[in-house]
Amino acid sequence: MVEVFRGSYFEAMNVRNLLEGKEISVFTQNEYMSNIEPWVVASGGLNPVKLQVDELDFDASKIIIDDYLNGNNNLETGDQ
């Protein structure tokens, strides 16, 4: 497993949902502690949640995350 993203709880959940929507398995580290005591799991409580994926999914994950961070979510809603 390799780390592909680190951020706040809400942002990490958005990214996790995008990855899982593309059938990429994601391991979430510090999911619960980030809400209870974020300063315990990360210096100053900044970006406490880590997302990890299998090494084989790393390249595809980085593309999805880079698109997300640049505001290009490419979400398919079915609306026309």
C-alpha positions as CSV (number, residue, x, y, z in Angstrom):
1,M,0.0,0.0,0.0
2,V,1.2,3.5,-0.9
3,E,-0.1,6.8,0.4
4,V,-1.8,8.9,-2.4
5,F,-3.6,11.6,-0.4
6,R,-3.5,13.3,2.9
7,G,-6.1,15.9,4.1
8,S,-9.0,16.8,6.3
9,Y,-11.6,14.2,7.0
10,F,-14.2,15.7,4.6
11,E,-11.8,16.2,1.8
12,A,-10.3,12.7,2.2
13,M,-13.8,11.2,2.1
14,N,-14.5,13.1,-1.2
15,V,-11.3,11.7,-2.7
16,R,-12.0,8.2,-1.4
17,N,-15.5,8.2,-3.0
18,L,-14.0,9.3,-6.3
19,L,-11.4,6.5,-6.2
20,E,-13.9,3.9,-5.1
21,G,-16.2,5.1,-7.9
22,K,-13.4,4.0,-10.3
23,E,-13.2,0.6,-8.5
24,I,-9.9,1.4,-6.8
25,S,-9.7,-0.1,-3.3
26,V,-8.8,2.5,-0.7
27,F,-7.5,2.1,2.9
28,T,-8.3,5.0,5.1
29,Q,-5.9,5.7,8.0
30,N,-6.9,7.9,11.0
31,E,-10.5,8.1,9.8
32,Y,-12.0,8.2,13.3
33,M,-9.1,9.8,15.3
34,S,-9.0,12.7,12.9
35,N,-12.4,13.8,14.3
36,I,-11.7,13.1,17.9
37,E,-8.1,14.3,18.3
38,P,-6.5,15.4,15.0
39,W,-3.5,16.8,16.8
40,V,-2.6,13.4,18.1
41,V,-2.3,11.8,14.6
42,A,-0.8,14.8,12.8
43,S,1.4,17.7,13.7
44,G,-0.9,20.6,14.6
45,G,-3.9,18.5,13.5
46,L,-3.3,19.4,9.9
47,N,-4.2,16.9,7.2
48,P,-4.7,14.0,9.6
49,V,-6.4,11.5,7.3
50,K,-4.3,9.4,4.9
51,L,-5.5,7.4,1.9
52,Q,-3.6,4.5,0.7
53,V,-4.0,2.3,-2.4
54,D,-2.4,-0.8,-3.8
55,E,0.8,0.0,-5.7
56,L,-0.8,-1.2,-9.0
57,D,-3.5,1.5,-8.6
58,F,-1.1,4.3,-7.8
59,D,-0.8,5.9,-11.3
60,A,-4.6,5.8,-11.9
61,S,-5.2,7.2,-8.4
62,K,-2.8,10.1,-8.9
63,I,-4.6,11.1,-12.1
64,I,-8.0,11.1,-10.3
65,I,-6.6,13.0,-7.3
66,D,-4.8,15.6,-9.5
67,D,-8.0,16.2,-11.4
68,Y,-9.9,16.6,-8.1
69,L,-7.3,19.1,-6.8
70,N,-7.5,21.0,-10.1
71,G,-11.3,21.1,-10.0
72,N,-11.7,18.7,-12.9
73,N,-13.9,16.1,-11.3
74,N,-15.4,14.6,-14.5
75,L,-18.4,13.4,-12.6
76,E,-21.0,11.6,-14.6
77,T,-24.5,12.6,-13.4
78,G,-26.6,11.3,-16.2
79,D,-28.2,14.7,-16.5
80,Q,-28.4,16.3,-20.0
